[in-house]
């Protein structure tokens, strides 16, 4: 269990939050289409997708550095 360091756990939790936001964005789009508030649903969907993609882009260097320091 040496590979399960504090840094790995934080990166895993960050990835989990990113994917949760992305999944919720699709749920917002679906529920907006069912209720009939399509414009509001699409604007909220776009906002949530932009946030999750920006967070994913910010997370990539941390994951890359983790791979670089992994024992091989």
Protein Blocks (a to p, Z undefined) as FASTA:
>chain_A
ZZmcfklmmmmmmmmmmmmmmmmmmmmmmmmmmnopamlmmmmmmmmmmmmmmmmmmmmm
mmmmmmmmpcZZ
